[in-house]
Amino acid sequence: MKFNIKTLLLFNFIFFYSWIHLPSKSYAVPTSFLKNNTGNMKDTEWYRIESNEFSVYYPKEADNMAKYSLYSAKMAYPYLSLLLGVRIKNDASPLLHSQRNRTLIARLEKIPFVLGNVIEGAGFANPVSMNIEAQMIRSRSASFFQHELVHRLMYEHHDFYIGPAGRLFSLAMLPTWWIEGLAEYFTESVGTEQTNHIVKYMALNDYWPSWDRLHALYNADGDTNLRGYATAGKFLGWIFSKIKEKDLYIIHEEISNQTIIPPFYNACDVWLYDNLGKTGEELYLEFKKEQKKYWENQLNNLPKLVETYPKEEDEQGETYYYPTYIFDNHALFSKMISNQSALSSSLNLYNFSLNKQKRIPLSHAGSSLFAISSAQNGKILTANIRNYPNSKIGHELILLNFTGNLSEIDDEKIISEKVINFSSENEALVIDQIQYEGNDNFFITASTNGNSKIYHFNAINNELKFIKKYPFPASIKFIENNNIISKNSNCIHFILSNDFDKTSIQKLCFTGDVTEVLPPNIINIKDAYILSNGNFRILTYWDHVLAFVDYTLFKEIKPIAAFPDWIEGIIPWHPNGDDILGAWIYKKGKYFFEKIDLNRANDNFKKWQLNLNKNNSFLNFPKYKPYTPPYLEIYDNQKMSLLGNDLNAFEEELKKEEILNPNEIEKNIASKNSQENFNETFQQPASYRNQFLFAYPYALPDFLGGPSIGLFAIPFTDEMERHRIQIFGSYNFFLNAPSGSLTYINNRFLDNFSVSLFATPFFNGYYDIKSTNNVIRYYNYLQQTGLSISGSLYLNLKKDSFQSNLSLYKLLPYNSLTTPPQYIGVQEALMASVRGLFSFNLFHTGFYLQKKEKTNGKWMYWKTDFTLGGGKYNSLGNELNSAGQSLGEIDYYNLNSSVLSSLSFYKQKFSLMGQISTTQGNSTLNIKEIYSPYQSYILGNTESLNYISYPLLGSGSLFKLSSGYWSYSGTLGYDFPLYPSFEKKFLFTFLDNLRGVASITRGGTSNTQNFSTFNAITSASVGSSVTIDIKGFQLYPSLVYGWIVGQENNWYIIMQMKFMNVL
């Protein structure tokens, strides 16, 4: 059976994988998800910590991040390993008798984590390298790392003994709701209470992701990704509750085998129908109905905080919720923008007395993070993003002074601006919150390497002072203070979150003194503020809904109201903050800022309580319940059936690791993080660990330069991809010759660097042979064998770049091809070349397409990029033509330039592209410059395979090449939506973004060196395109009708394909 599975998968995979890993000239782009987002992090000093099961790579300064990821993985691993039936090779615990027939042993000894500290990014369990990769600046919960660990363990069920090929093919056949649903089922990394809020809202408002969209969540817009993850986890848990078979080892073995049995893509539906007698779509409808019924019964018409929302025609809302400043029945939030952005800054002002809102344009840089000292003649402290040469980002502070009333602020009222250095290249700090605490004192909390830091800033003397650091995984949220006495005491109150729902309220003073005001394990605090009498008003949870309670100075909890609304960012109103607050209320993907009367909310809630039965959970506020990870609850339900007589032995093994207890991990982390100097065995420089990654065959059809078959391999790579060796080898049946490359890639030198030994076809132009009745065109291909060194640098904070290549190669004719005439010139030569290309972003700006005071207007973006490149080519030694005659020295150069300018607005794009290139010299090869209105792939040409045109039907010369010393073209394009809401699952793919495309191009060549004469062809095309998503990998096919303007019978229907860059 093993042989059959391997053979079947190889045949299924060979074509699919060849498209993903098409050979190209771009040898040095890393496959790592981590480095694709951040460059190569070449300046990073990498360190490593390890356990038996895991090795964690991390920047030296991010040690707390590394330790917590390791602890998080170790805490969950024994349970996830048991439940999924997957065991890491280096696992030192005994393999129990009950597990011997239901456990896969991973081939890798340890699971590597590769953590970066450059951007705030997603996590990714890489199915090729089998690393868990993540970029983060702020702290994350344990469930974040455990979510990726579930993926990594699950991949072992889809290996099929052939490595990445099996995993990629099998995972492509699985729906995203299963892949992400499984990880969320075990971990609820979105957050347990947040998941409940999301599902509750969707159930009561019929705002579920479509069934088709659940199959493709990775590139979803808006909050669809968040809602999709929560839905997938709950839906899969609901399915598991319905089936008899609970063993996920057996379930995954059954489903993974279905992914390699035709028709492959419906593996989950086959399994669901076999077990529940229904398809996934039918079960999804049933799940949604049950959820709606559950939440309606659970809430029993629980009163809302806000009964009416804006009318549909007036609804705008915000995509995010913003820090908000309230004064004199006004609410103000910032849409100030970094000076690096294409947009322009503004403030948004709501006047609740007039029920109106307006936009206030500003010419000052900033961000949504801000604090204001006073509504009259006050100060605004905001943050402005900065990019550093080492790819890190951080904030600087900007202090603005204004005169008059804040409601009338504009550029003229801002009388001064001062920039305060806050970050540096060595310590890039990303500000999370700014808060004013009276007497010109501001407090700032910022994140770096996952740690939270608190700073104090005095706006009178511009003094910035560091006060305290809270290490990973702690996070900090300042709370508003409505108590005049404590507000002017040079102290700040904040919510300290330490994962596992352990929240407390702390008081930190300018001197560094800390007082714990509300200890952990009392209330799970989502948000809070201080009332005028010193009590705390807290937004918390009550039986899976949100609630307001007061925590008094006498340590009493007084409930105000529970409610079904989904709200964020509470803030006391001004005036009368004890009875009224402001909050952002979520509605169908948007947030609306609302004024909430708590007296009315309390009255409505008490009236509602009168009709409840005596056992209802909403009659009495519940006691604090410690957090239990979902996988522990699942383990408790299944441990007897999975372990049987081995249960005691398994749990005795668990007791040896105190960190496996979620209630003990906080103490362990605090103990480790308090150490200033770490034991060298715990923290060591990350030495290189090299391994074989994969080797696979591939095949290419004739329209991609074939037919050919070949081998693609990465036989040698560092565990975290700091360097690797990459091999392409193929045999081309058209040329009857082999070709390939052996490339060394180093991700620690420059921004991209590679050295390659290669033997590939070289396109040397064409020649025409006249016969009696017609003219036959031949392409002149030469064998190119040599050494290539490539490198690139990012310039101007990654806005621009420089790419270079130095090559030494031998040109020889192919014996299998027609011998060209002698006038074609050199067929054999030893060549040296040097090439370079500068790429510049000339500008990127935006225009507000609405009256300047109107809120939520659309923007038009104008972006222009420019490239300038060149190359010098010389022969070394004797050069021979097809007759073996010696010719003169080859000595020529190439200069090229292009410009692309685009206007984007209302989901439409106009683009203007021009390019020109010349190849000249004392003695050139035959190739020179070529032009075709619709160029298909040319074997041996320098064009990559990321854009292919292939004629399906038609007649004429759209694909005919012309040549000369110059080539040029100019294109005007228009891209527009045809069906904006289109989304459709098709087999194992997801289709969306159906668009129309139209273009007109004028281009040609010149046969004179001074461009004094030229030929030109005008071509046009219309068509449509769609995005094809396969688990985040995207293809962009389009069907186009193209023709030559002014010529009859010169048209084609063309299939064009663009590829997402994966290598």
VEXGUMAR-549159 format. One record per residue (C-alpha): residue in three letters; y, z, x. Coordinates in steps of 0.02 Angstrom, whole numbers, plus 50000, padded with zeros to 5 digits. Each point is the difference from the previous one (the first is absolute). Example, Ala and Ser with C-alpha at 12.3 -4.5 7.8 and 13.67 -1.06 7.14 Angstrom:
<recs>
Ala497755039050615Ser501724996750069
</recs>
This chain:
<recs>
Met500005000050000Lys501205003850143Phe499764982650071Asn500314992049831Ile501615009749973Lys500664995550172Thr499574981749980Leu500744998949826Leu501615008550054Leu500214988750151Phe499924984749889Asn501175007749870Phe501215005550132Ile500084985850126Phe501284989549907Phe500985014749926Tyr500215008450169Ser500474984050090Trp501544998449888Ile500555017750038His499784998050187Leu500594982350031Pro500314997250186Ser501824997650044Lys501185000650147Ser500625017449951Tyr498815009750109Ala500975016150020Val500315006449826Pro499015016249973Thr498795001649854Ser500475018149981Phe500855004849838Leu500885013850095Lys500824988750129Asn500364985649880Asn501265011449917Thr500805006650158Gly499814987850142Asn498835006650133Met500765017350024Lys499944995250183Asp501115014550054Thr498885013049918Glu499095012750107Trp498345000849908Tyr498995016049992Arg498335004249920Ile499175015249922Glu498195000349944Ser498615008549907Asn498174995149990Glu500374988049859Phe501794994050027Ser501184994450137Val501864999849959Tyr501234989150099Tyr501825004949984Pro501674999550092Lys500135015050114Glu501465007349903Ala499064999149833Asp498695013250040Asn500175009549835Met499704983949904Ala498434996950101Lys499315017549979Tyr500255000049813Ser499184983149978Leu498515006350099Tyr499885016149899Ser500164990549838Ala498594988250045Lys498885014050063Met500295010049842Ala499444986049885Tyr498714991150106Pro498425010549963Tyr500274998349812Leu500464981550002Ser498584996250119Leu498765008349883Leu500704992349840Leu500114982350070Gly498415001150103Val500834994850163Arg499875009550163Ile500984997550161Lys498864996950148Asn500715014650100Asp499825012549856Ala499235015650080Ser499405008049839Pro498144998249959Leu499454985649889Leu499205009449856His498344994549927Ser500794996049831Gln501214987950082Arg498844989850110Asn499714986449870Arg501794999349935Thr501065000050157Leu500724985550099Ile500345003550184Ala501614992250059Arg499884989750159Leu501605007550073Glu499865017150077Lys501705005649936Ile501314994149876Pro501654996250088Phe501665004249919Val501504990650072Leu501645008049948Gly501754993350031Asn501695008449980Val501164984949989Ile500154996049814Glu499535007749834Gly498504989549952Ala498374999549906Gly498285005150062Phe498654987350032Ala498145001550035Asn499764984150102Pro498364991549953Val500014989750160Ser500355013050134Met499375014349890Asn501515010350052Ile501055010149879Glu501804995250033Ala501645007049936Gln501845000350040Met501005015049944Ile501635009150034Arg499855013249864Ser498555011849973Arg498524995149892Ser498725009849901Ala498205002350055Ser499494988849855Phe500944985450081Phe498825000350150Gln498495003949892His500384985049888Glu499844988550151Leu498445009350058Val499164995849834His500354981550032Arg499345001250176Leu498375008249947Met499794988049855Tyr500124985050118Glu498325004850074His499174995049836His500714982450023Asp499554997050182Phe498334991149969Tyr499605001350186Ile501254986350046Gly501585010350019Pro501754994349947Ala499354984049919Gly498955009749877Arg501375012349962Leu501354986949975Phe498934989149889Ser499305014249896Leu501695008649978Ala500794983549947Met498754999549858Leu500405017649939Pro501475003149883Thr501445010350068Trp499785012649860Trp498295004250070Ile500555000950184Glu501565010549969Gly499285008649848Leu498595007550103Ala501215007050129Glu501135007249864Tyr498515006949903Phe499555010650152Thr501755004650061Glu501404996649872Ser501144996150148Val501374995249877Gly500015018549957Thr498935008749869Glu501425004649884Gln500914983750035Thr498424990549953Asn499925009549836His501834996149962Ile499774981650036Val498434998349895Lys500755010449859Tyr501554989149995Met499014983850003Ala498845006249863Leu501385005549882Asn501134985050031Asp498704986350021Tyr500654996150174Trp498374997050091Pro499794986950138Ser499164984649929Trp498144997750031Asp500394985150111Arg501295009750102Leu498755014050034His499074987450108Ala501504997750118Leu501095015350033Tyr500474997950182Asn501474988249976Ala500535005949827Asp501845001749955Gly500965015549946Asp498955015249958Thr498484989549952Asn499135005150160Leu500235018649963Arg499464998349819Gly498544989150053Tyr499335012750125Ala500105014149873Thr499194989249866Ala498614994250117Gly499535017750049Lys499955006549822Phe499114984549934Leu498645000850132Gly499775018649971Trp499844996449814Ile498664986950037Phe499025012250110Ser500055012749859Lys499164987449883Ile498554994350108Lys498355008950029Glu499904996150185Lys501225011350092Asp499444996850178Leu501364989650082Tyr498834995050141Ile498874991349874Ile501474993049902His500784992250156Glu498364992950061Glu499774991449832Ile501774993249990Ser500144994750182Asn498404989849985Gln500714991349847Thr501484994050104Ile498854988850102Ile499034993049852Pro500784985249910Pro501234999549918Phe500555014350116Tyr501685004449919Asn499315008649844Ala499015013650090Cys500865014349908Asp499854991749830Val498144997050028Trp499755018250046Leu501075006249855Tyr499074989149875Asp498325005750067Asn500505018349985Leu501215000649852Gly499694983749909Lys501824994650013Thr501124990450118Gly501375008250101Glu501354992949888Glu499145006749843Leu499835017150081Tyr501834999850052Leu500534997649819Glu498875014349948Phe500685011150140Lys501804996949946Lys499605004349820Glu499145016250051Gln501475004850111Lys501244996949861Lys498995010549881Tyr499775013950128Trp501855001550041Glu500544999149819Asn498815014249959Gln500475009750156Leu501874999249969Asn499955000849811Asn501774992749981Leu500735010950137Pro501904997249986Lys500864988850127Leu501505005550100Val500914984149950Glu499554992349833Thr501054984350017Tyr500134987950144Pro501284986250026Lys499824985349883Glu498914986150068Glu501454987950020Asp501005013050096Glu498585006250108Gln500224997750185Gly499345015350087Glu499665002050185Thr498454995450097Tyr500115016850091Tyr500745016949961Tyr501485005250106Pro500785016050065Thr501405003349875Tyr501635009550002Ile500655007049834Phe501825004649968Asp501095001249844Asn498694991949887His499794985750124Ala498474995650103Leu500164990550163Phe498654992750110Ser500104989250154Lys499474982150029Met500854999650167Ile499124988650122Ser499754999250187Asn501164988350092Gln498414990750054Ser499614995449819Ala500414983549914Leu500695009949852Ser501625009649982Ser500295018249960Ser500475007749835Leu500015016249902Asn499385000749820Leu500965011349880Tyr499425005649828Asn501335006949884Phe499045010149870Ser501585003849899Leu500274981449969Asn498154995250016Lys500474986750127Gln499494995750177Lys500824990050137Arg499714993850175Ile501255004450137Pro499924987650146Leu500295007450174Ser500174992350172His499235015150087Ala498205001150059Gly498845013749940Ser498455002949896Ser499385008049840Leu499965016550095Phe501675008949984Ala500875016349960Ile501775003449940Ser501065015350039Ser501174998849851Ala500444988149859Gln501845001650046Asn500614995350175Gly498265002250068Lys498804994150133Ile498474988749984Leu498635002050131Thr498734985849997Ala498684992550114Asn499964982750078Ile498414992350068Arg499894994650182Asn498704989450089Tyr499545003550180Pro499294988450135Asn498345009249999Ser499774994749816Lys500365017449933Ile501255003149861Gly501125015049976His501605005449914Glu501765003650053Leu501205010149893Ile501604993049926Leu501365011749938Leu501254992849877Asn501585008949942Phe500774994949835Thr501565004749901Gly500195002149814Asn498645002349871Leu498254993850038Ser499934990649835Glu501384988550065Ile499344997650177Asp500114982950084Asp500294993250174Glu501845004149994Lys499655018249958Ile498865002050151Ile501245005250135Ser498845002550148Glu498254996550064Lys499105008650143Val498284995750072Ile498975014750062Asn498544996550116Phe498445007649928Ser498534990150071Ser499594992350167Glu498724987750065Asn498975014550068Glu500115010149839Ala500254988949849Leu500345011449851Val499864993449822Ile501055010349881Asp499155005749840Gln501395009649915Ile501815005850023Gln500725014749904Tyr501695008549994Glu500035019049999Gly501855004249997Asn501355003250131Asp499804982450074Asn498195003950045Phe498654986949976Phe498145002050027Ile498894985450048Thr498114998450001Ala499234985950100Ser498284994150052Thr499304994150165Asn498174998550053Gly499535007649832Asn500955016150036Ser501465006149894Lys501595006350082Ile501515008749926Tyr501754997850070His501705007549960Phe501604989850006Asn501745007349993Ala501234986849939Ile501535009150068Asn499534999950184Asn498674986249985Glu498695011550075Leu498184995349973Lys498715013550033Phe498104999949993Ile499345015249906Lys498134999249970Lys498464988850010Tyr498555000149877Pro498494990850071Phe498874987449913Pro499475000949856Ala501495010149938Ser501344991249899Ile501695006649946Lys501064997549844Phe501705008449987Ile500435007149830Glu501715000449917Asn500875016749994Asn501025004549846Asn500295017950059Ile501755001050076Ile499635015150109Ser498454993450087Lys500674982150006Asn501375005150122Ser498915010650112Asn499594986850133Cys498205000049939Ile498914987149915His498565002049877Phe498584987650002Ile498264996549936Leu498735000650141Ser498424989949961Asn498495002550110Asp498724988549917Phe498655005749878Asp501355004349872Lys500585014650108Thr501865000549961Ser501265013850030Ile501885002449998Gln500795005050165Lys501765005050048Leu500604994350171Cys501675005350072Phe501114992050130Thr499425013350124Gly498184994549982Asp499485015249897Val498684995849868Thr499615009649840Glu498564995749884Val500745001249826Leu498534993849897Pro498325000750091Pro498634986849985Asn498585001349874Ile501165005549861Ile500664983749926Asn499674981950046Ile501824994850024Lys500494981849975Asp501885003050000Ala501235014249973Tyr501795006050006Ile500895016849999Leu500885006349843Ser501685008750000Asn499145017049986Gly498894996750152Asn498404996049902Phe499034984350040Arg499754986049873Ile498384991450047Leu499224983549951Thr498135003250005Tyr498354995349916Trp499225006749842Asp498304993449952His500324982450072Val501774998349933Leu501665005050074Ala500915015849950Phe501585009850036Val499845018550041Asp501195013050070Tyr499465011150144Thr501085015549995Leu500615011750136Phe498745012449928Lys498564987850038Glu499724995849817Ile499524982649938Lys500884995249837Pro499454983549922Ile501344988949923Ala499094984449942Ala498554988750040Phe500284981549966Pro499094983350014Asp501414990650090Trp499804994250180Ile501575006050091Glu500635001250179Gly501505007250092Ile500665014349891Ile501775006250033Pro501095013049911Trp501404992949894His501825003150036Pro500655009449909Asn498695010849911Gly498564997750121Asp499025014449925Asp499734991249834Ile500074981650045Leu499254989950140Gly499914982050053Ala498384991050043Trp499294982750030Ile498794995549860Tyr498704986650027Lys499744986149874Lys498914984650033Gly500384997450182Lys501815005949996Tyr500925016550017Phe501435005349886Phe501165014450038Glu500145011449848Lys500945015649949Ile498775013049934Asp500445014849889Leu498755013650045Asn500465011149852Arg499514986049883Ala498434996750102Asn499535018449990Asp500295000649811Asn498964984449972Phe498605006750108Lys499955016949912Lys499954991749829Trp498574989050061Gln499055015250064Leu500025007749825Asn498754987149939Leu498765002450144Asn498355009049980Lys499805016350093Asn498934992650138Asn501194986150045Ser500434999450185Phe501854997349962Leu500245017249923Asn500035009150167Phe500564993750169Pro498464998650111Lys499685009650159Tyr500054990650164Lys498404990550034Pro499574996150183Tyr499794981750041Thr498244993250011Pro499754982750075Pro499144988149878Tyr498574996750120Leu499585018649998Glu499884999949810Ile498894984650009Tyr498935008450131Asp499805015649892Asn499404989149855Gln498754990150105Lys499425011650139Met498395005549915Ser499434982449959Leu500454993550173Leu499405014350108Gly498665009349903Asn499125012150116Asp501194995450141Leu501525007249911Asn500005016650094Ala499774991450167Phe501454988149964Glu501195013849948Glu499515011050149Glu500504985450111Leu501684999149910Lys500375018350035Lys500014996450185Glu501634990349976Glu501325011449922Ile501174985249989Leu498914992649862Asn500735012849881Pro501654993449930Asn500625017949980Glu499775003250187Ile500694983850071Glu501825005649981Lys499695015050114Asn499104989150126Ile501384987050004Ala501365013150014Ser499085007950146Lys499804983650093Asn501764993949966Ser500775016250063Gln499324996450174Glu501354992650110Asn498794994750138Phe498354992149956Asn498375001350091Glu499684984250101Thr498304997749919Phe500864999549831Gln501394987850046Gln499654986750131Pro500704982950046Ala499044986649906Ser498904991350128Tyr499334982749959Arg498364998849906Asn499374982349995Gln498764993249875Phe499254984149929Leu500804995849833Phe499164984249931Ala499414982250031Tyr499854987549857Pro499744981549971Tyr501274989749906Ala500164982349936Leu501504988749971Pro500064984349890Asp500704983450059Phe501725002449922Leu500225015350111Gly499584990850159Gly498125000049979Pro498654998249960Ser499615013950121Ile498985015750016Gly500415014550112Leu499975018250047Phe501415012649981Ala499765016550089Ile500895015650059Pro498685006250122Phe501125012450088Thr501375010849925Asp500775016950022Glu499555011749858Met501805000249940Glu500384981850050Arg501165002850145His499134985050078Arg498604988349957Ile499094984150052Gln499884986449869Ile498864984850005Phe500074983749903Gly498664987350038Ser499584984449901Tyr499214982950005Asn500974985849920Phe498904986149932Phe501444987749989Leu500365002150186Asn498205003850044Ala500685013350115Pro500145018950011Ser501635009749997Gly500525018050000Ser500985014050079Leu499715016550087Thr501545010849972Tyr500515017050065Ile501275008649887Asn500985015250058Asn500985009649869Arg500825011550128Phe501024986850090Leu501514991449925Asp499944998549811Asn498584987450008Phe499084994650157Ser498444989750032Val499124990550137Ser498834986249947Leu498754988150080Phe499844985549880Ala499224983049973Thr500734991549847Pro500454982649936Phe501734993650045Phe500824987749881Asn500794986250105Gly500724989549859Tyr499304983849933Tyr499874981650037Asp499744984749890Ile498744986150038Lys500314983649911Ser498524989949942Thr499924983849904Asn500245007349828Asn500755017250023Val500655013550115Ile498895014750044Arg500825016450051Tyr499145011350126Tyr500455017850047Asn499935003850185Tyr499175016950029Leu499835007450173Gln499005014950059Gln501215014050052Thr499245013550111Gly500995013550085Leu500865016850006Ser501355006049879Ile501095015650012Ser501015004649845Gly501215014049963Ser501365004649878Leu501415012349983Tyr500945006549849Leu501884999650022Asn501485007549908Leu498955013849919Lys498634987749948Lys501184988349908Asp499774986950135Ser498614995550119Phe499564990050155Gln498294992150025Ser499454992150163Asn498484991250071Leu499484994750174Ser498524988150014Leu499014991150134Tyr498744987449934Lys498994984550037Leu500044984849884Leu498454988849992Pro499444986449878Tyr498565002949878Asn498554988750043Ser499504998549817Leu501664992549943Thr500644982250010Thr500794996250168Pro501864997149973Pro500974985350075Gln500785002450171Tyr501774999949929Ile499665016549913Gly500235007850170Val499305015750077Gln498275005449944Glu499605011550144Ala501205012550078Leu500235017850062Met501485007249904Ala501135015250007Ser501155004949858Val501195013849951Arg500625002149821Gly501175011949912Leu500645002849824Phe501445010949941Ser500035004949816Phe501595007249926Asn500495006949832Leu501774993449989Phe500435009949845His499275007949846Thr501235004949865Gly500045003349814Phe501174996049856Tyr500095010749844Leu499744988749849Gln500945010649874Lys501715007449973Lys500205012550141Glu500095015049882Lys498444995149903Thr498445009850049Asn498304992750040Gly500604982350029Lys498904987750091Trp500314994550179Met500004983150083Tyr499385000050179Trp500554987550130Lys498974999750159Thr500084988150148Asp498804999350147Phe500194989350154Thr498804995350140Leu500334992050168Gly498584995350115Gly499534989250146Gly498684996150127Lys499804991950170Tyr498424990350047Asn499514993650172Ser498434992750075Leu499265006250164Gly499144986950104Asn499234983349948Glu500174993249823Leu498824986449939Asn500014988249851Ser498504993849902Ala499594987250137Gly500025013350134Gln501624993850074Ser501185012350080Leu501675002449911Gly501615008650043Glu500375018449979Ile500155006549821Asp501675008749979Tyr500705003149826Tyr500775013249890Asn500095004849817Leu501475007549907Asn499885005349819Ser501005009449871Ser499875004649817Val501035008749869Leu499415007249834Ser501275006149874Ser499505006749830Leu500835006749843Ser498945011449890Phe500505006249828Tyr499185003449832Lys498294996850080Gln500564982650052Lys500274993350174Phe500994985450068Ser499664995950181Leu500704987950125Met499004996650157Gly500424988850145Gln499084996950161Ile500194988650150Ser498984997650156Thr500044988550150Thr498754996450138Gln500714990550148Gly499874998250187Asn499694988550147Ser498184998149955Thr499245006949840Leu498305000349921Asn499684988749852Ile500265013449868Lys501925001349994Glu500615004949825Ile499144996649834Tyr500545001149819Ser499134998549833Pro500695004549828Tyr498405009749961Gln499095004650158Ser498185004949986Tyr499125009850136Ile499904990550163Leu498645005150120Gly500735005950163Asn501805000649938Thr501035015650033Glu500215003349814Ser499025015149940Leu498885000649848Asn501135010649893Tyr500624985249898Ile498874985449954Ser500294984549893Tyr498494990549936Pro500094984349891Leu498945000249844Leu500494983849915Gly501244985950025Ser500464985250108Gly501314995550129Ser500605006750167Leu500595017749967Phe498915006450142Lys500374985850121Leu500735005750166Ser501504992350087Ser500415004250181Gly501464999450120Tyr501075010150120Trp500745009949857Ser499365007049836Tyr501065007949866Ser499955005249819Gly501035008849869Thr499305007649840Leu500815006849844Gly498775010649902Tyr500005009149834Asp498735013449954Phe500055007449825Pro498905010349883Leu498974990649872Tyr499125014749920Pro500695016450072Ser498785011549910Phe498474989750043Glu498555009950073Lys498174995749987Lys498385005750079Phe498964985150053Leu498275003350072Phe500345011650148Thr501834995050015Phe501605004749911Leu501284986749955Asp501845003249967Asn501754994050041Leu499834982849920Arg501494990350063Gly500744982650000Val500504991250161Ala501084984850031Ser500694992550159Ile500804984850075Thr499874996050185Arg500864987550113Gly499224997750170Gly499394988250133Thr499994995850185Ser501084991150128Asn499334988350134Thr501585001250105Gln500285014150122Asn501815002449945Phe499575000049815Ser501094984549974Thr498804992449875Phe498755008249886Asn498864996849853Ala500005011149847Ile498905003049848Thr500495009749845Ser498565009149914Ala499965011149848Ser498765011649917Val499785010649845Gly498595011949962Ser499465017749970Ser499335014250105Val499055016149969Thr499585015450103Ile498155003650025Asp499645018050048Ile498335005650071Lys500125018750027Gly501714998750079Phe499674984150099Gln501054986249924Leu499914981049990Tyr501384989249932Pro499324983449933Ser501104987249914Leu499644983549911Val501374987450036Tyr500414982449946Gly500894991550145Trp500744982750023Ile501124989550112Val501674997249915Gly500374981649969Gln498234993950032Glu498694995049873Asn498175004850014Asn500385013250131Trp499495016249918Tyr498715013750014Ile499405015549911Ile499885012750140Met499205017050020Gln501015011050117Met499445016950065Lys500915013950089Phe499065014650075Met500475018150024Asn500045003550186Val498535011350043Leu499764996750186
</recs>
